[in-house]
Amino acid sequence: MKFLSFILVLTFAWSNAQSTVTLIPKDSTALDIDQLIAIDNFETMYYTVGNILYKNPKTQEAINFSNVQLGIPTTVNAYNPLKINMFFQDFNYVIILDNRLAEIFEIDFNTLQPYRFVTHVSTGYDNTLWIFNQDIQQLELYDYLNNTIRVTTVPVQTNVLDLKSDYNYCWMLTEKYLYQYTYFGSLISKIENKGYTEMALSKDSIILKSDSGLFHKSKESGEIQALNTPKLLINQFLLTNETLYIYDSNKLHSYQLKID
């Protein structure tokens, strides 16, 4: 690990008060993977290489899972480490894994009635998944054990770019807006999308990415401000509590996100 001895400071307006956000560099380490999925509070890393999903605890040997028939997953969500979901968009298929990466459930949307063409998947509470049903342009909370829909939102008229969730809320980024929904499906915020293409969540913050860099948003505020990040290739990024991870295809960089 290499400690970087500089501090990047930026300010933004938050809840009508001037606050200071400090990015404190922590570590930088070489890493050769395809897709960075998650890093938990214990620094267990989830990532893919080819069609293989790895779970690599900091002090233990890595374990892995793959499905030769389905190939490379489109997305993997490890927000709930006991029910990790792997989504294969080309096959309209989801696999649920436990914390040992053992398969515990399969969802083939091609064979379910009514048919759903799913483009995005994220973790819900209990035995549910947030799914975007492209056929009707609606976000749905799908109970995969009972094959029922618990929640359906109002249709959107633009393409969905990203979908992220925790147990209480779901955020859907479209070409025009960033939507926030409760787990009852109620829309509680709608913010104009000014060129954002991806997002990452933590307990209190949202990080958005555009062609010009990364942006910070408090979950409690509509204010979005640019982060003065180092000049890195931001291939992938994620947020764990208040640690921002940036993967540049060669190294994994971590920064402490401090809000005063």
Backbone torsions as a table, in degrees:
resi	resn	phi	psi	omega
1	MET	NA	141.2	-179.8
2	LYS	-121.2	122.2	179.4
3	PHE	-86.6	130.0	-179.8
4	LEU	-96.7	123.7	-171.0
5	SER	-95.1	56.2	171.7
6	PHE	-146.3	158.3	-177.3
7	ILE	-125.7	132.4	178.8
8	LEU	-105.5	127.4	-175.9
9	VAL	-119.9	138.2	173.6
10	LEU	-145.0	161.8	-179.8
11	THR	-126.2	154.1	174.9
12	PHE	-153.6	159.9	178.6
13	ALA	-85.7	127.6	-176.0
14	TRP	-137.4	119.3	-178.9
15	SER	54.2	41.5	177.9
16	ASN	63.7	18.9	176.7
17	ALA	-128.7	149.7	-179.6
18	GLN	-82.0	117.6	-179.7
19	SER	-119.2	161.1	-179.6
20	THR	-116.7	128.4	174.7
21	VAL	-109.3	125.3	-179.7
22	THR	-117.0	124.7	174.1
23	LEU	-95.5	110.8	-178.1
24	ILE	-102.5	110.4	179.3
25	PRO	-59.1	135.6	-178.8
26	LYS	-110.7	-61.3	-174.0
27	ASP	-145.0	162.2	171.7
28	SER	-147.0	123.6	-176.4
29	THR	-139.0	147.0	179.1
30	ALA	-65.9	140.4	-178.4
31	LEU	-154.5	131.3	-179.0
32	ASP	-124.5	93.0	-178.5
33	ILE	-138.4	174.9	176.3
34	ASP	-97.0	-49.0	-176.5
35	GLN	-136.2	123.6	175.5
36	LEU	-87.2	121.5	-173.9
37	ILE	-96.4	-55.4	-175.4
38	ALA	-164.4	155.6	170.1
39	ILE	-134.6	120.6	-174.9
40	ASP	-89.0	-174.8	-176.8
41	ASN	-64.5	-21.6	-179.5
42	PHE	-97.9	11.1	178.9
43	GLU	66.7	22.7	168.6
44	THR	-71.8	129.3	-175.2
45	MET	-108.5	134.3	174.3
46	TYR	-112.1	130.6	-178.8
47	TYR	-157.6	167.1	176.2
48	THR	-121.7	148.3	169.4
49	VAL	-131.4	113.1	-172.4
50	GLY	63.8	-129.9	179.8
51	ASN	-96.9	13.5	-176.1
52	ILE	-104.7	127.2	173.6
53	LEU	-93.6	129.5	178.6
54	TYR	-113.7	141.1	167.5
55	LYS	-116.4	116.3	-172.1
56	ASN	-121.7	90.8	175.7
57	PRO	-63.9	151.0	-174.8
58	LYS	-62.8	-34.7	-173.8
59	THR	-114.4	12.6	-178.7
60	GLN	-134.6	169.2	176.8
61	GLU	-73.1	148.9	-179.7
62	ALA	-72.4	148.6	171.7
63	ILE	-118.5	162.9	-175.7
64	ASN	-148.0	165.2	178.0
65	PHE	-145.5	143.6	173.4
66	SER	-152.0	157.9	174.8
67	ASN	-130.0	108.9	-173.5
68	VAL	-62.8	-38.5	-176.6
69	GLN	-67.8	-38.1	-176.1
70	LEU	-86.7	-25.4	175.7
71	GLY	79.3	-139.9	-174.0
72	ILE	-81.7	126.7	179.6
73	PRO	-69.4	145.5	175.8
74	THR	-71.9	-48.1	175.7
75	THR	-141.9	153.9	173.1
76	VAL	-132.0	133.7	-179.1
77	ASN	-122.8	119.0	-178.1
78	ALA	-114.8	26.5	179.1
79	TYR	-57.8	-43.4	171.9
80	ASN	-101.6	102.8	-175.0
81	PRO	-66.9	-12.0	177.1
82	LEU	-88.4	-15.8	180.0
83	LYS	-141.1	71.8	-180.0
84	ILE	-76.2	130.6	178.9
85	ASN	-109.1	131.6	175.4
86	MET	-110.7	124.0	-176.8
87	PHE	-110.6	128.5	178.8
88	PHE	-115.7	94.0	-171.6
89	GLN	-63.5	-39.0	-178.2
90	ASP	-60.9	-26.6	-178.9
91	PHE	-106.3	-1.2	-179.4
92	ASN	56.5	49.6	-165.3
93	TYR	-139.8	142.6	177.0
94	VAL	-130.4	138.2	172.4
95	ILE	-117.7	133.9	176.7
96	ILE	-104.0	130.0	-179.6
97	LEU	-118.0	152.4	174.3
98	ASP	-89.5	-170.9	-175.3
99	ASN	-73.6	-7.6	173.2
100	ARG	-101.7	11.0	-177.4
101	LEU	60.8	31.8	172.9
102	ALA	-93.1	137.9	-178.1
103	GLU	-70.6	127.7	-179.3
104	ILE	-119.5	-16.2	179.4
105	PHE	-161.8	146.9	175.8
106	GLU	-125.9	142.5	177.7
107	ILE	-128.3	113.6	176.1
108	ASP	-106.9	98.4	-176.7
109	PHE	-66.8	-15.4	178.4
110	ASN	-69.8	-27.8	-174.5
111	THR	-101.7	-6.7	-178.1
112	LEU	-87.0	152.4	176.9
113	GLN	-117.4	131.9	-2.5
114	PRO	-73.2	157.2	179.8
115	TYR	-65.3	140.4	176.4
116	ARG	-130.5	132.0	171.7
117	PHE	-98.3	105.0	-172.3
118	VAL	-98.1	133.1	179.6
119	THR	-112.9	-21.6	-179.0
120	HIS	-143.5	143.7	-178.7
121	VAL	-137.6	140.1	174.2
122	SER	-148.0	163.9	-174.1
123	THR	-72.6	137.4	171.1
124	GLY	-111.4	-168.3	177.3
125	TYR	-90.7	161.6	-178.0
126	ASP	52.1	-129.6	-178.5
127	ASN	-104.2	52.4	-177.3
128	THR	-126.0	158.1	173.0
129	LEU	-131.5	139.8	166.4
130	TRP	-80.3	125.5	179.1
131	ILE	-130.2	145.9	173.0
132	PHE	-102.1	117.9	-179.0
133	ASN	-89.6	104.0	-174.7
134	GLN	-65.4	-30.6	-176.8
135	ASP	-61.7	-37.4	-178.5
136	ILE	-114.5	5.6	176.7
137	GLN	56.9	40.5	-177.2
138	GLN	-127.7	146.8	171.7
139	LEU	-87.0	132.7	-177.7
140	GLU	-130.5	146.0	172.1
141	LEU	-100.0	107.6	-170.2
142	TYR	-101.8	125.5	174.7
143	ASP	-90.7	104.8	-172.4
144	TYR	-78.6	-20.2	177.2
145	LEU	-73.2	-36.9	-177.5
146	ASN	-104.8	-0.3	-178.4
147	ASN	51.9	50.9	178.9
148	THR	-131.3	158.5	175.2
149	ILE	-102.4	119.5	179.9
150	ARG	-85.3	-32.9	-175.5
151	VAL	-142.3	140.4	171.9
152	THR	-132.5	131.7	-179.3
153	THR	-96.4	172.6	176.6
154	VAL	-67.6	139.6	-179.8
155	PRO	-59.8	149.7	173.8
156	VAL	-111.4	155.7	-172.4
157	GLN	-107.2	5.1	-180.0
158	THR	-125.7	165.6	-177.8
159	ASN	-67.6	141.7	176.0
160	VAL	-86.7	132.3	-179.0
161	LEU	-101.7	-35.8	-176.0
162	ASP	-156.9	154.2	-180.0
163	LEU	-141.9	123.4	179.7
164	LYS	-136.7	154.5	-176.6
165	SER	-156.8	161.4	164.0
166	ASP	-125.8	-163.1	-176.2
167	TYR	-75.8	-15.7	-176.0
168	ASN	-107.0	-32.2	-173.1
169	TYR	-135.9	159.6	173.2
170	CYS	-130.6	132.8	177.9
171	TRP	-111.8	128.5	179.4
172	MET	-121.3	119.1	179.3
173	LEU	-98.2	119.1	176.0
174	THR	-112.3	177.6	-179.8
175	GLU	-63.4	-22.8	-176.9
176	LYS	-108.9	-33.0	-172.0
177	TYR	-142.9	159.4	166.3
178	LEU	-106.5	115.0	-178.6
179	TYR	-100.8	144.5	172.6
180	GLN	-124.8	128.1	-178.8
181	TYR	-122.1	149.7	169.2
182	THR	-81.1	171.2	179.2
183	TYR	-73.3	-4.6	170.7
184	PHE	-88.0	-5.1	-179.4
185	GLY	89.6	7.2	179.8
186	SER	-79.2	133.5	176.7
187	LEU	-80.2	121.5	-178.1
188	ILE	-113.7	-14.3	173.6
189	SER	-156.5	152.8	-179.1
190	LYS	-149.4	112.3	-174.4
191	ILE	-119.7	139.0	179.6
192	GLU	-61.9	135.9	176.3
193	ASN	-87.0	116.8	-179.4
194	LYS	-105.7	54.3	175.3
195	GLY	95.6	10.7	-180.0
196	TYR	-77.8	143.9	-177.1
197	THR	-122.4	-22.7	-178.7
198	GLU	-144.9	166.1	176.8
199	MET	-151.5	159.8	175.1
200	ALA	-138.3	146.0	-175.6
201	LEU	-119.1	151.4	165.2
202	SER	-134.4	-168.3	-177.2
203	LYS	-59.6	-42.5	-173.6
204	ASP	-118.0	-11.5	-170.2
205	SER	-129.2	157.2	170.9
206	ILE	-125.4	132.2	173.3
207	ILE	-109.1	126.9	179.7
208	LEU	-112.0	146.0	179.6
209	LYS	-117.8	137.8	170.4
210	SER	-133.2	-178.1	178.9
211	ASP	-63.5	-22.3	-177.7
212	SER	-93.1	-4.3	177.5
213	GLY	138.5	-156.6	-178.3
214	LEU	-106.5	150.6	-177.9
215	PHE	-133.7	146.0	-179.2
216	HIS	-107.8	138.2	172.9
217	LYS	-137.1	128.5	170.3
218	SER	-71.9	143.0	177.8
219	LYS	-64.0	-21.8	-177.7
220	GLU	-95.0	0.7	-174.7
221	SER	-134.5	151.2	176.3
222	GLY	-88.9	-5.1	-177.4
223	GLU	-74.0	130.9	177.9
224	ILE	-122.7	126.6	-177.5
225	GLN	-131.0	147.8	-179.0
226	ALA	-70.0	141.0	173.0
227	LEU	-93.3	135.2	178.4
228	ASN	-87.7	73.8	-176.4
229	THR	-83.3	159.6	175.9
230	PRO	-61.2	162.6	179.8
231	LYS	-79.3	83.8	-179.7
232	LEU	-120.5	153.8	167.5
233	LEU	-74.7	112.3	-178.3
234	ILE	-91.0	82.8	-179.9
235	ASN	-71.9	-45.1	176.7
236	GLN	-146.1	156.9	178.2
237	PHE	-152.5	154.7	175.1
238	LEU	-155.3	167.8	-175.2
239	LEU	-130.3	127.1	174.8
240	THR	-124.0	113.4	-170.1
241	ASN	52.3	-114.0	179.4
242	GLU	-115.3	27.9	174.2
243	THR	-106.5	122.5	177.6
244	LEU	-96.8	124.0	177.1
245	TYR	-107.3	132.4	176.2
246	ILE	-124.6	124.6	178.1
247	TYR	-108.6	123.3	-175.3
248	ASP	-105.5	18.9	-179.4
249	SER	83.0	-10.7	176.1
250	ASN	-127.2	-36.4	-178.6
251	LYS	-133.7	152.2	173.2
252	LEU	-104.2	119.1	-179.4
253	HIS	-107.3	138.7	178.1
254	SER	-124.2	142.2	-178.7
255	TYR	-135.7	136.6	174.1
256	GLN	-81.9	124.0	178.9
257	LEU	-93.6	105.4	-176.4
258	LYS	-108.9	124.1	-179.1
259	ILE	-114.9	119.8	179.2
260	ASP	-108.8	NA	NA
